Amino acid sequence: MKKYFNTNKLLAVLLVTALFAACNNKSHVDDTTNTTVPGGDGSANTNPPVETAAKVAPNQLPAFTEQNRVPGVKTSAAYKVSVITSGLSYPWGLVFMPDGRMMVTEKPGRIRIVTSTGTIGNPISGVPAVNYTGESGLLSLALDPDFATSRLVFWTFTEPVTGGVTMSVARGKLSADETAFENVQVIYRATPTYGGSATNHKGSQLLFDNQGRLYVSFGEHSADDIRVNAQSLSSTLGKIVRINKDGTAAAGGPFATTAGAKPEIWSLGHRNPQGLAFNPVTGDLWESEHGPQAGDEINLIKAGANYGWPTIAYGLEYSGAKVGNGTQQNGMEQPIYYWDPAIAPSGMTFYTGSQVPEWKNNLFVAALRGMHIVRLVISNNKVTGEERLLSDQGQRFRRVVQGPDGALYAITDMAQGRIYRIGM
């Protein structure tokens, strides 16, 4: 006896089975929100962008498709989020010491050691006087690559000097009992000194390369009468510089033989650069930068390149006027990615750990105004996906770094500043 199948029912069963299998393969669950979003593996997808707000400058078009509002992605791993401490006061810089403890700067002028369980040490003495107001204060922090033997610590701070203030780099030797910095020296001062009232756009970030050279980013101090220095090779405002551990210009800079130029300048045309990180795949230097009203940027930094400010920029002046000559000009670099509206990107890091394999080589950026941590999926120096982490925490994220355990650690720029751990 022959058996006849109802074709419509069979097709329906097959369709449901296929959809179930596809969901099991592609659905991504964020453990912090318990929501499921399909297609979040970083591959080409048609997911909507994570940004849904209206643009500040809707008439400005990106120079290429992947420069703005790429498709959203979602982490599939059920990572965990924990608060290690909430007892810091406006923390800015965060580095890990060789034994796994953290060293943290507080913008009012303090450096402390924090244990992995959140115990906060007393301020370490020896830090020079800091001009603390607005965005000014004690900012970035870096350990000497040879810290295990030298015990040298480097930091940037707004220094009160004759004629006004300047952004400076200091270094000191951490005492054996970890209570003081010894032989403290200011090894570098950005120029020119500014005597006006502007307290914003100081930058700044410190980053050592694998040859022990120190990259330092400086903002242009924001005021109209001084921000033009970002285009001047005789000034180090609005620049990334490359120096030795003693503050002298590192050899081989792109402007070392240019008459009148500061030989330590590595790149120019920056507004308020607050994040630096080396791409682990290419070795290239990347940077995050605050734009004006919108136009926050991620840049791939090339030796001697001009990144445009204040001649060109995405976004608008706070008055609503366009910036300079618009968004593009020959001889000036385009950002790899920009945001409109602004998120205020600060510290950033490329993930090289193994706790969350799908994050490998992704770029993580702390967002102050955005109050989240950005995850950018990158392929061939183009952003292909964007995710927002910890957006439910209501915190101004200042810095994100990878810890020795392979988890991410982030600090928040708040009166009761937190340290978060994000991982397995």
N, C-alpha and C positions, 0 to 999 in steps of 0.2 A: 504494500500500500504506500503510495506516495504521500509525502508530507509537504504541504505548501506553507511558505513563510509570508507573513504580512510584511511587505517591503518597507512600508512607512514606519512600522514599529521597529524594525531592525535598524534602519537609518537613525532613528531617534536614540536607540540604545548606544550605537556606535558613537554618535555625536556627544552624548553625555560622558561616555568613557574617555573620549579624546580630551574633552574639556577638563575632566577631573585630573587626567595625567598632566596636562599642560599646567594646571594650577599648582600641582605638587612640584613641578620642575621650576616654575618661574615666580611663585609668590614669595614675597619678602616680608618678614615680620620684624618690626621694630619693637624690641622688648620694652622700651620705655613708654610706648604709646599703645601697644597691643592692637595696632592697625595693620592691615594687609594691603600692599600695593603691588600690582603685577609689573613684571618687566624691569626689575631694578638691579640687574647684574652688571651695569656699566656698558653693555653693548648698545648698538644702534637701537633706538626705541622711539616710540611716538608719545611717550608720557608728556604731560604738560610741564612747563617750567615750575620751579618751586616758588618763584616770585609771581604774585598775582596783582600787586598794587599798580596803579597807573604810573606811567613814567613822568619824571620831572621835565625831561626834554624829549617829548615824543617825536619831534621832527628830526632828531639826530639818528642816523642810520649806522649800524655797525659796519666796520670795514670788511668783515667776513662773517659767515653764518655762525661760527662757534664762538664769537666774541661776546655774546650777551644772551642771557635767558635760554640756556641749553635745556634739553629735556631733564626732568627730575629722575633721580634714582633712589633706591632704598636698600639699606643694608639688610641682608638676609639673616645674618647671625644674631642670636639673641644676646647681645652684649649687655653688660651690667654697668650701671652708673652709681657711684657712691661719692659722698662728700667727706673728704679727709679732715678738713677743718673749715671753720667759718670765722676764725678769730684774727684775721689779718686786716690791716687798714690800708686800703687802696694799693694792693700789691701790683707790681708792674713787671718785674723780671723774675724768671724762674729757671734754674739750672739744677741738674742732678750732680751730686758729689760722688766720688768713686765708691763710697760705701752704701749708696742708695738713698741717703738723706737728700733733702732739697735745700738749696739756698735761694732766698727770696728777697727782692727789694720791695720796700714800701715807699710810695711816692713822697710822703712827707720827709724822708731822709734817713730811713733805717734799712739795715740789712740783717736778716735773721736766718737761722737754720731751723728747718722743720723736719721732724722725723716722718717715717712712712705711716705712722699711726696718728699723726696730726699734732704731736706735741711741739709747741712753738717756743723756740729759745729766746733769750734776751737779745736786744739789739747789740750788734758787734760794734765796739767803739772804734774811733779812728776815721770815720767817714767825714769828709770836709763839709763845710757849711753849704746848704742847698737852698736855692731860691724856689720855694714851693708856693705856686699859685697857678690857677688855671691848669694848663697841660704841662706846666713846668714842674720839675722836681727830680727825684732820684728815679732813674728809668731802667735801662737795660743792664744786663749782667752776663758775664762770661767767665769761665774758668780757663786758665792757661792750659793748653793741651798737655803740658808737662806738670800739671797741678800736683800730682802725687809726690813729686820731688821739690818743685818750686814753691808750692802753696800760694801762687799768685792768683788774685782775683781782679777782674777788670769791670768797671761800671761806667755808665754815662749819667751825667747830671747837669742840671741848669746851675751854672756857677755865677755868683755875684762877683763882678770884677769892676775895676775902674772904668767908668763910662757906661755901665749898664750890666747886662748879663750875656753869657754865651753858653753854648752847649760844649761840655768838656768830657774827656775820657780820663779817668783816674785808675790807678792800680795800687794794690797793697798786698802784703804777705799776711795770710791768716796765721795768727799765733798758734803755738802748739796746744794751748788750752782753749782755743777757738773763741776767745773773748774779745780780741782786738785785731785790727789791721795794723801792721807795722810797716815802717818805711813807705808811707803813702806818698804817691807822687801824682800830680796832674801831668799826664804825658802828652795830651793833645787838646787844643782849643779850636773850635770852629771859628771862622772869621767871615765878616767883621763882627765885632761886638755890637749889640743892639741896645740903644738907650731909650727906646720908646716904650709904650705901655702894652704892646702885644705880648700875650703870654702863651700863645698856641703854636702848633706846627713845629714842635721840636724834633720830630722823629721819636725815638731813635732806636737803632738796634745794633747789636754787636754779634759778629760771627767769625770764627776762625776757620781758615781753610786747612787742607791737609799738609801744608808747608809752614804752618805757624804764622801766617800773615793774617792780620785782623781787618775785617771789613766793618765799616761804621756808616750808618745812614743818618743824615741830618736833614731836618725840615728847613723851610725857608722863613720861619717866624711869622708868617701870615699877613703882616701889614703891607699895604700897597707900596710903601716907600722902600721896602727891603726885599719883598718877594722876587723882584726882578733879578736879584743876585743868583737865583737858580739857573740863569742862563750865562752867568759870568764865570770864566775860568780863573779869575783872580780871587774868587770867594769860594768857601766850602759849604755855604748854605744851599740847601736844595740839592745836595750831592750824596753820592756814595763814595767814600774814600777807602783806600787800602794802605794800611800802615804796618810797621813792625811793632814788636812788643814794647819798644822804647818810645814809640810815637813818631819816629821818623818815617818818611815816605818809603814804601816798599819799592824795590827796584823794578823796572820794566813797566811802569804805568803808561797808559796811552798818551798822556800829555807831558811826559817827563822832559821832552825836548821842545815843547811849545813855549815860545817866549811869553812871559808874563803869567803863565798858568801855574796853578798849584800842582806839583808833581804827584801828589797823592790822590788826585781826583781819578775815580774809576768810571763814573757815569754822572750825567747832569740832567737838569730839567725835572727835578722831583719836587713835589709839593709837601707831603707829610709822610715819608716812608717809615713804616713801623714794623715791617716784617722782612726777614731775610732767611733763605734756606737754599741749600744745594740740592738739585735734582739728583737722586741716587742713580738714575738710569744714564743720564748724559753728563753729569758733573757740573752742569750750568748753574749759575746763580739766579735765583728767582726772588722777587720782591713784591710786597703788598704796600699799597699807598692810598691814603685818603684823598678823594677828589673834592671838588667844591660842593655845590648843591647837586648831589649825584656824581657819577663819574668816578667812583672808587675803582682801583685798578689792581690787577695782577700783571707783573711785567717779567719778562725774561731779560736779564741784565747782560748787556754786551759791553766789553771794554771800549770806552770812548764814545758810547752812544748817548744821544740826546733824547730824553723822554718827554720833551715838549713844554712842560709847565714854565711860565704862564702864557706861552705863545699859543698852544693848542691844548684842548682837554675836552673830554666828554662831560656832560652836565652843564650847569649854569652857575654864574656868580650868584651870591645870595641876594643881589639886587634883582635877579631875573635876567640880566644881560648875558649874552654869550661870552665865553672866555676867549680873549685874544682873537686869533684868526679862525676859530672854529675847531674842528676835530681832527683835521689832517693837514700835513705840510711836508713837502719833500725834505729829506734829511732828518726827520724826526720819527721816532719809533711809535708803533701802535701797541697798546696793551694786548696781552694774550687774552685777557678777559676784563670786562668791566660791569659794574652794577649800577642800575638806575631803577628805583631810588637807592640812596646810599645805605650801606650797612656798617661803615666805619671799620674796615679790616685792620687788624693789628698783627700780633705775632702769628707765625705759621710754621708748619713742619711737614715734611714728606714722611709718610709712614713706611717703615722698613721692617716692622716686626712680624711676628707669626701668630699672634693671638687671634687676629681677625684677618684671615688670608685674603679676603676680597678687598681689603683696604690697601693691599700691597702697592706701593709707589703712588698712592693717592695723596693729594695735597689737602691738608687741614688748616683752616684759617679761623682765628678767633675774631668774632664780630662784636663790636661794642654797641653801636646803635641797633644793629640787627638782633642783638641778644640771642645769639646762637653760635654754634661752631659749624663752619662750612666744610663740607667734603666735596672736593672736585676730582672727578675721574679724568685723567689726562692720557691722551694718545697722540704721539708724534707732535708734541708741543701744542696741542689743541685741547680745549676742555670739551669733553663729550657728555658729561653728566654732573649734576649738582644735587647735593642733599643737605638738609639742615638738621643738625643734631642738637639736643638739649634746648630746643626752643620753648619748652614748657617750664623752664627754670626761672625765667624772669631776671636773668643776670647779664651784666655787661662783661663779655668774655674778652680778656686782655691778651692772654698768651696761651698757646697750646704747644706742648712738647711731647716727645716720646720718652717714656721711662725705661730704665734698664730691664724691666720685666716684660716689655713689649706692649704695655698699655699706654693710652694717651692720658696726659695730665694737663689740666687747664686751670688757670686762675681767673678770678673775676675782679674787675675794677670797681669795688664797692666799699662803703664804710665798714661793712662786715664781710671783707673779702674772703672768698672760698677757694679751696683747692679741690678740684674734681678728679676722680680716677674713672676712666672709661675703658673697659676691656672685659676680659673673661674672668 
